[in-house]
Amino acid sequence: MKFTWEHRWPRRRLGKSELVVPPIALGGAGIGGVHGAVSDDEAISCVHFALENGLNFFDTDASYGESERRLGLALQGVPRDSYILSTKCGTHPERRGDYSRDGVMWNVENSLRMLKTDYIDLLLVHDPKEMAPVMANEGAFAALRQLKADGVIGAIGLGQRNHEFHAQAIEAGAVDVILTYKDYNPIRTTAADFLLDLAARHDVGVMNGSPFAMGLLTGKDPQALPPKFKDNGEERELHSAQRLYEWCRENRISEPAVVLQFCLRQPGIQATVLGVKTREELARDLESALEPLPDHLWDDLGSLHLTEGQAQPE
């Protein structure tokens, strides 16, 4: 099976990084085993399926189980200039929370080895609890600037959820790209309240993680989901997720198609990251991205007020 998607969702420039990326990136959490057991062969097959379908943007992290190692295996023999590779620093299980220069250098060296490459296109500082050590003279951003000057990485990013931290990094001119997660989907659009506009003004690329709200918006009845899918959700989000699920069923519309296309329609987001485990899951998501939806759907969806006044896509 091969999907033709560029006529519907063209590639986009990822801010000042100058990377031109597909609108869907393959995240590494699923193939790493974070969302359930997956074999090396299944993970490698998923990566190869992505490449076969023109999805050549991969985002991973050392904390995603076997993800970096499996990506390294899957991409062996693939021309290095034919794909875009993003990974992170600061969350390696052996040096979690280490945003010092030495910690970052150690982290990047480890990632290069696991990924079997001599450079990384995008390196994101991941999930800091405070920005002071990241912004320090001997901190993470300083280390990444050196690595960028040396040609070891191509672009610098910040991947986490605190919008004030993102704003601080953007306004300081420290990043080329940001990754925000679980904050832009049909039931939560807080990333659009000011962050997307701020990024656009500074020509900073935006990656959108967890479009399905950590499994809450996949087309299954939220009330029937195991507690792990609901424990991190706010009461309002759980209520909105239930309303969206019921509305999609009443109108015989695919909820995954609505969720994914809602994200892809947002001009302030250049890449939406999917953490699938297998080629079958990725194929289903690509089908959702291309499924025809009626033009009036977006107005109808807006009338549900699922985000309680939060920003909506244009």
C-alpha positions as CSV (number, residue, x, y, z in Angstrom):
1,M,0.0,0.0,0.0
2,K,1.3,3.4,-0.9
3,F,-0.2,6.8,-0.1
4,T,-0.1,10.0,-2.1
5,W,-0.5,12.8,0.3
6,E,1.6,15.8,-0.9
7,H,-1.2,17.2,-3.0
8,R,-3.4,17.5,0.1
9,W,-0.8,18.2,2.8
10,P,2.3,19.7,1.2
11,R,5.7,19.7,2.8
12,R,6.5,22.7,5.0
13,R,9.7,24.6,6.0
14,L,10.4,24.1,9.7
15,G,11.1,27.7,10.6
16,K,14.6,29.1,10.5
17,S,16.0,25.5,10.5
18,E,15.4,25.5,6.8
19,L,14.5,21.8,7.1
20,V,11.6,21.0,4.7
21,V,9.6,18.3,6.3
22,P,6.5,16.3,5.7
23,P,3.5,17.4,7.7
24,I,3.5,14.1,9.6
25,A,6.6,12.9,11.5
26,L,7.1,9.4,12.8
27,G,7.7,9.7,16.5
28,G,9.9,7.2,18.2
29,A,7.9,6.4,21.4
30,G,5.8,3.7,19.7
31,I,8.6,1.9,17.9
32,G,10.6,2.1,21.1
33,G,8.1,0.2,23.1
34,V,6.7,3.0,25.3
35,H,3.1,2.3,24.2
36,G,3.4,-1.5,24.4
37,A,5.6,-4.3,23.3
38,V,6.9,-4.2,19.8
39,S,9.7,-6.3,18.2
40,D,12.8,-5.0,16.3
41,D,11.3,-6.4,13.1
42,E,8.0,-4.6,13.6
43,A,9.7,-1.3,14.4
44,I,12.0,-1.6,11.4
45,S,9.1,-2.4,9.1
46,C,7.2,0.7,10.4
47,V,10.2,2.9,9.6
48,H,10.6,1.4,6.2
49,F,6.9,1.9,5.5
50,A,7.2,5.5,6.5
51,L,10.1,6.0,4.0
52,E,8.2,4.2,1.3
53,N,5.4,6.7,1.7
54,G,7.6,9.8,1.7
55,L,7.4,10.3,5.5
56,N,11.1,10.9,6.0
57,F,11.1,12.9,9.3
58,F,11.8,10.9,12.4
59,D,11.7,12.2,16.0
60,T,13.1,10.2,18.9
61,D,14.7,10.3,22.3
62,A,16.9,8.2,24.4
63,S,14.1,7.8,27.0
64,Y,11.9,6.1,24.4
65,G,13.0,2.6,25.2
66,E,14.6,0.9,22.2
67,S,13.7,3.8,19.8
68,E,17.1,5.2,19.0
69,R,18.7,1.8,18.6
70,R,15.9,0.6,16.3
71,L,15.9,3.7,14.2
72,G,19.7,3.2,13.8
73,L,19.0,-0.4,12.6
74,A,16.2,0.6,10.3
75,L,18.1,3.5,8.6
76,Q,21.3,1.5,8.0
77,G,22.0,1.7,4.3
78,V,19.5,4.4,3.6
79,P,21.2,7.5,2.1
80,R,21.7,9.9,5.0
81,D,20.6,13.0,3.0
82,S,17.2,11.3,2.2
83,Y,15.8,11.6,5.7
84,I,15.6,14.1,8.6
85,L,16.5,12.9,12.1
86,S,15.5,14.6,15.3
87,T,16.4,13.5,18.8
88,K,16.6,15.1,22.2
89,C,18.9,15.6,25.2
90,G,18.3,15.9,29.0
91,T,16.2,12.8,29.5
92,H,18.6,9.9,29.0
93,P,17.8,7.4,31.8
94,E,21.4,7.4,32.9
95,R,21.7,11.2,33.1
96,R,18.1,12.4,33.3
97,G,17.8,16.0,34.2
98,D,21.4,16.8,33.3
99,Y,21.3,20.0,31.1
100,S,24.9,20.9,31.6
101,R,27.3,21.2,28.8
102,D,29.0,18.0,29.7
103,G,25.7,16.2,30.1
104,V,24.5,17.3,26.6
105,M,27.8,16.4,25.0
106,W,27.6,12.9,26.6
107,N,23.9,12.6,25.5
108,V,24.6,13.6,21.9
109,E,27.6,11.3,21.6
110,N,25.5,8.4,22.8
111,S,22.7,9.3,20.4
112,L,25.0,9.4,17.5
113,R,26.3,6.0,18.3
114,M,22.8,4.5,18.8
115,L,21.5,6.1,15.6
116,K,24.5,5.0,13.6
117,T,25.0,8.5,12.1
118,D,27.6,11.3,12.3
119,Y,25.2,14.1,12.5
120,I,21.7,14.9,13.7
121,D,19.4,17.3,11.8
122,L,17.6,18.6,14.9
123,L,18.5,18.3,18.5
124,L,15.9,19.3,21.1
125,V,16.4,20.0,24.8
126,H,13.7,17.8,26.4
127,D,11.5,18.5,29.3
128,P,13.5,20.8,31.6
129,K,11.9,21.6,34.9
130,E,13.5,25.1,34.9
131,M,15.3,27.1,32.2
132,A,18.2,28.5,34.2
133,P,20.5,25.5,33.6
134,V,19.5,25.3,30.0
135,M,20.2,29.0,29.3
136,A,23.4,29.1,31.4
137,N,26.8,29.9,29.9
138,E,27.8,26.3,30.3
139,G,24.3,24.9,29.8
140,A,22.4,22.9,27.1
141,F,21.9,25.7,24.6
142,A,25.5,26.8,24.7
143,A,26.6,23.2,24.1
144,L,24.1,22.9,21.2
145,R,25.4,26.1,19.6
146,Q,28.9,24.7,19.6
147,L,27.7,21.4,18.1
148,K,25.8,23.3,15.5
149,A,28.9,25.4,14.6
150,D,30.9,22.1,14.3
151,G,28.3,20.6,12.0
152,V,27.3,17.8,14.4
153,I,23.7,19.1,14.6
154,G,21.8,21.1,12.1
155,A,19.2,22.9,14.2
156,I,18.4,23.6,17.9
157,G,15.1,23.0,19.5
158,L,13.1,22.8,22.8
159,G,10.7,20.0,23.3
160,Q,8.3,20.3,26.4
161,R,4.9,21.5,27.5
162,N,5.5,24.7,29.5
163,H,4.6,27.6,27.1
164,E,6.4,30.2,29.2
165,F,9.7,28.2,28.8
166,H,9.1,28.1,25.0
167,A,8.5,31.8,24.9
168,Q,11.7,32.5,26.9
169,A,13.7,30.4,24.5
170,I,12.1,31.9,21.4
171,E,12.5,35.5,22.6
172,A,16.1,34.9,23.5
173,G,16.8,33.7,19.9
174,A,18.0,30.3,21.3
175,V,15.9,27.9,19.2
176,D,15.1,27.2,15.6
177,V,12.3,24.8,16.5
178,I,9.9,24.0,19.3
179,L,7.9,20.9,20.1
180,T,4.8,21.3,22.1
181,Y,2.6,18.3,23.0
182,K,-0.9,17.5,24.0
183,D,-1.8,21.2,23.5
184,Y,-3.2,21.3,20.0
185,N,-6.1,19.0,19.2
186,P,-9.9,19.3,18.9
187,I,-10.3,19.4,22.7
188,R,-7.3,21.6,23.6
189,T,-5.8,24.4,21.6
190,T,-3.8,26.3,24.2
191,A,-0.8,26.2,22.0
192,A,-2.6,28.6,19.7
193,D,-3.4,31.1,22.4
194,F,-0.1,32.9,21.9
195,L,2.6,30.4,21.3
196,L,2.0,29.7,17.6
197,D,1.9,33.4,16.8
198,L,5.1,34.0,18.8
199,A,6.9,31.2,17.0
200,A,5.7,32.5,13.6
201,R,6.9,36.1,14.3
202,H,10.4,34.7,15.1
203,D,10.4,32.2,12.3
204,V,10.6,29.3,14.7
205,G,9.3,26.0,13.5
206,V,6.6,24.2,15.5
207,M,6.2,20.4,16.0
208,N,2.9,19.2,17.5
209,G,3.2,16.1,19.7
210,S,0.4,13.8,20.9
211,P,-2.4,14.9,18.6
212,F,-4.6,12.1,19.9
213,A,-4.2,13.4,23.5
214,M,-2.2,10.4,24.8
215,G,-4.7,8.0,23.4
216,L,-7.9,9.8,24.5
217,L,-9.1,10.7,21.0
218,T,-8.5,7.6,19.0
219,G,-12.1,6.7,18.2
220,K,-12.7,4.6,21.3
221,D,-15.3,5.4,24.0
222,P,-13.3,7.5,26.6
223,Q,-15.5,6.0,29.3
224,A,-14.3,2.5,28.4
225,L,-10.6,3.4,28.3
226,P,-8.3,2.1,31.0
227,P,-7.4,4.6,33.7
228,K,-3.9,5.3,32.3
229,F,-5.5,7.1,29.4
230,K,-7.6,9.3,31.7
231,D,-5.4,9.9,34.8
232,N,-3.5,12.8,33.2
233,G,-6.6,14.5,31.7
234,E,-8.5,17.4,33.2
235,E,-12.2,17.0,33.9
236,R,-13.1,19.4,31.1
237,E,-10.9,17.5,28.6
238,L,-12.5,14.2,29.6
239,H,-15.9,15.7,29.1
240,S,-15.0,17.2,25.8
241,A,-13.4,13.9,24.6
242,Q,-16.7,12.1,25.4
243,R,-18.7,14.8,23.5
244,L,-16.4,14.5,20.5
245,Y,-16.6,10.7,20.5
246,E,-20.4,10.8,20.6
247,W,-20.7,13.5,18.0
248,C,-18.5,11.5,15.6
249,R,-20.5,8.4,16.1
250,E,-23.8,10.3,15.6
251,N,-22.6,11.8,12.4
252,R,-20.8,8.6,11.2
253,I,-17.5,10.4,10.9
254,S,-14.1,8.9,11.7
255,E,-12.8,10.5,14.9
256,P,-9.1,9.9,14.1
257,A,-9.7,11.6,10.7
258,V,-11.2,14.6,12.4
259,V,-8.5,14.8,15.0
260,L,-5.6,14.4,12.6
261,Q,-6.9,16.7,10.0
262,F,-7.8,19.3,12.6
263,C,-4.1,19.4,13.4
264,L,-2.9,19.3,9.8
265,R,-5.1,22.3,8.9
266,Q,-3.3,24.6,11.4
267,P,-0.9,26.8,9.4
268,G,1.2,27.6,12.5
269,I,2.2,23.9,12.9
270,Q,4.7,22.4,10.4
271,A,4.8,18.8,11.6
272,T,2.5,16.7,13.7
273,V,4.3,13.8,15.4
274,L,2.6,10.3,15.5
275,G,3.9,7.8,18.0
276,V,2.7,4.6,16.2
277,K,4.2,1.2,16.9
278,T,3.6,-0.7,13.6
279,R,3.2,-0.1,9.9
280,E,-0.5,-1.1,10.2
281,E,-1.0,1.7,12.7
282,L,0.8,4.2,10.5
283,A,-1.3,3.1,7.5
284,R,-4.5,3.8,9.4
285,D,-3.3,7.2,10.4
286,L,-2.4,8.0,6.8
287,E,-5.8,6.9,5.7
288,S,-7.3,9.2,8.4
289,A,-5.2,12.1,7.1
290,L,-6.6,11.6,3.6
291,E,-10.2,10.6,4.3
292,P,-12.6,13.1,2.7
293,L,-14.5,15.2,5.2
294,P,-17.3,17.6,4.4
295,D,-16.4,21.3,4.3
296,H,-19.1,22.2,6.9
297,L,-17.6,19.8,9.4
298,W,-15.2,22.4,10.9
299,D,-18.0,24.9,11.5
300,D,-20.1,22.2,13.0
301,L,-17.2,21.1,15.2
302,G,-16.6,24.6,16.4
303,S,-20.2,24.9,17.5
304,L,-19.6,22.2,20.0
305,H,-17.2,24.5,21.9
306,L,-15.1,21.6,23.0
307,T,-12.2,23.9,23.9
308,E,-14.3,26.5,25.8
309,G,-13.1,29.5,23.9
310,Q,-9.6,28.4,23.1
311,A,-8.2,29.3,19.7
312,Q,-9.4,27.4,16.7
313,P,-7.6,26.8,13.4
314,E,-8.3,29.1,10.5
